[in-house]
């Protein structure tokens, strides 16, 4: 008689590891934002390497300054809905899909990091600026990067998953 072992669920399909990862990511995001707020001059570029500068500014919108004209409480509500939706998706996604689960963890961490800013300061602290002499990308932060990379992971997972045959 052969004993069949069930495959072990992916790390971030289990609640405790995903929760710990999210907490560490949010703490890291907040530590960086506190340092930026205390040590970087406001709206003055500090060159790091060509095409990259640190540039402290305050974002009243969401990622990459989108919806900056909207009411702050609308944005808070929207972020909470997004976090709830991502948690729902996390529960519905197969336990073997580690790329999607990693993406969900990053999206939740980024949304919570920016939500904390909104509650503490009334705005989000942004500080990363990619630019050239004639062009610049929206100023963003680590939490925005988490959200973007997380969304990329979810999309990548969808592209890499074998498709179920239509029967």
C-alpha positions as CSV (number, residue, x, y, z in Angstrom):
1,X,0.0,0.0,0.0
2,X,1.5,3.3,-1.1
3,X,0.9,6.3,1.1
4,X,-0.1,9.3,-1.0
5,X,1.0,12.7,0.4
6,X,-0.9,15.8,-0.4
7,X,1.1,18.6,-1.9
8,X,2.1,21.2,0.6
9,X,0.3,24.5,0.1
10,X,2.4,27.5,-1.1
11,X,3.8,29.7,1.7
12,X,1.6,32.6,1.1
13,X,-1.6,30.5,0.8
14,X,-1.4,30.0,4.5
15,X,-2.6,32.9,6.8
16,X,0.3,33.2,9.2
17,X,3.1,33.6,6.7
18,X,1.1,36.0,4.6
19,X,0.2,38.1,7.6
20,X,3.8,38.2,8.8
21,X,5.0,39.2,5.4
22,X,2.4,42.0,5.1
23,X,3.3,43.3,8.6
24,X,7.0,43.4,7.8
25,X,6.4,45.1,4.4
26,X,4.1,47.7,6.0
27,X,6.6,48.4,8.8
28,X,9.4,48.8,6.2
29,X,7.3,51.1,4.2
30,X,6.5,53.3,7.2
31,X,10.1,53.4,8.4
32,X,11.2,54.6,5.0
33,X,8.4,57.2,4.9
34,X,9.2,58.5,8.4
35,X,12.9,58.9,7.4
36,X,12.0,60.6,4.1
37,X,9.6,63.0,6.0
38,X,12.3,63.9,8.5
39,X,15.4,64.1,6.3
40,X,14.5,64.9,2.7
41,X,13.8,68.5,1.7
42,X,10.2,69.1,0.5
43,X,9.9,69.2,-3.3
44,X,13.6,69.4,-3.9
45,X,15.3,66.7,-6.0
46,X,18.2,64.9,-4.4
47,X,20.0,63.1,-7.2
48,X,20.9,59.4,-6.5
49,X,22.0,58.2,-10.0
50,X,21.3,59.6,-13.4
51,X,17.6,59.5,-14.0
52,X,16.8,58.7,-10.4
53,X,16.3,61.2,-7.6
54,X,14.7,61.3,-4.2
55,X,12.0,63.9,-4.2
56,X,9.7,64.3,-1.1
57,X,6.1,65.3,-2.0
58,X,2.7,64.7,-0.6
59,X,0.1,62.8,-2.6
60,X,-3.5,63.5,-2.0
61,X,-4.7,60.8,-4.4
62,X,-3.9,57.1,-4.9
63,X,-1.0,55.4,-6.6
64,X,1.0,57.7,-8.9
65,X,-1.3,60.7,-7.8
66,X,-4.4,59.3,-9.6
67,X,-7.7,60.7,-8.2
68,X,-5.9,63.5,-6.4
69,X,-9.0,65.7,-6.7
70,X,-11.3,63.2,-4.9
71,X,-12.4,63.4,-1.3
72,X,-10.0,61.8,1.1
73,X,-12.7,59.6,2.7
74,X,-13.7,58.3,-0.8
75,X,-10.1,57.2,-1.3
76,X,-9.9,55.6,2.1
77,X,-13.1,53.7,1.4
78,X,-11.8,52.7,-2.0
79,X,-8.6,51.3,-0.5
80,X,-10.5,49.3,2.1
81,X,-12.7,47.8,-0.7
82,X,-9.6,46.9,-2.7
83,X,-8.0,45.2,0.4
84,X,-11.3,43.3,1.0
85,X,-11.5,42.3,-2.7
86,X,-7.9,41.1,-2.7
87,X,-8.4,39.1,0.5
88,X,-11.5,37.5,-1.2
89,X,-9.4,36.7,-4.3
90,X,-6.7,35.2,-2.1
91,X,-9.2,32.8,-0.5
92,X,-10.6,31.8,-3.9
93,X,-7.2,31.2,-5.5
94,X,-5.7,27.6,-5.5
95,X,-3.2,27.0,-2.7
96,X,-0.6,25.9,-5.3
97,X,-0.5,29.3,-7.0
98,X,2.3,30.9,-5.1
99,X,2.9,33.7,-7.6
100,X,-0.7,35.0,-7.3
101,X,-0.5,34.7,-3.5
102,X,2.7,36.6,-3.4
103,X,1.1,39.3,-5.5
104,X,-2.0,39.5,-3.3
105,X,0.3,39.9,-0.2
106,X,2.2,42.8,-2.0
107,X,-1.0,44.5,-3.0
108,X,-2.5,44.3,0.5
109,X,0.8,45.5,2.1
110,X,1.0,48.5,-0.3
111,X,-2.6,49.5,0.1
112,X,-2.3,49.3,3.9
113,X,1.0,51.3,3.9
114,X,-0.7,54.1,1.9
115,X,-3.8,53.8,4.0
116,X,-1.8,54.3,7.2
117,X,-0.3,57.5,5.7
118,X,-3.8,58.8,4.8
119,X,-4.9,58.3,8.4
120,X,-1.8,59.7,10.1
121,X,-1.0,62.6,7.8
122,X,-4.0,63.2,5.6
123,X,-1.8,62.4,2.5
124,X,0.6,59.9,1.3
125,X,4.4,60.5,1.4
126,X,6.0,59.9,-2.0
127,X,9.7,60.2,-2.7
128,X,11.0,58.2,-5.7
129,X,11.4,60.1,-9.0
130,X,12.5,58.7,-12.3
131,X,13.3,61.5,-14.8
132,X,15.3,62.8,-17.8
133,X,16.0,66.3,-18.8
134,X,12.6,66.5,-20.6
135,X,10.5,63.9,-18.9
136,X,9.6,62.6,-15.4
137,X,7.5,59.8,-14.1
138,X,5.0,60.3,-11.3
139,X,6.6,60.5,-7.9
140,X,5.9,57.3,-6.0
141,X,6.8,55.3,-2.9
142,X,7.6,51.8,-1.7
143,X,3.9,51.0,-1.1
144,X,3.1,52.0,-4.7
145,X,5.9,49.6,-5.8
146,X,4.4,46.8,-3.8
147,X,1.0,47.3,-5.4
148,X,2.5,47.5,-8.9
149,X,4.8,44.4,-8.5
150,X,1.9,42.6,-6.8
151,X,-0.4,43.3,-9.7
152,X,2.3,42.1,-12.1
153,X,2.6,38.9,-10.1
154,X,-1.2,38.2,-10.3
155,X,-1.1,38.9,-14.1
156,X,2.0,36.7,-14.5
157,X,0.3,33.9,-12.5
158,X,-2.7,34.1,-14.8
159,X,-0.5,33.9,-17.9
160,X,1.5,30.9,-16.6
161,X,-1.4,28.8,-15.3
162,X,-2.5,26.0,-17.6
163,X,-5.9,26.7,-19.0
164,X,-8.7,24.4,-18.2
165,X,-10.2,22.7,-21.2
166,X,-13.7,23.7,-22.2
167,X,-16.0,20.6,-21.9
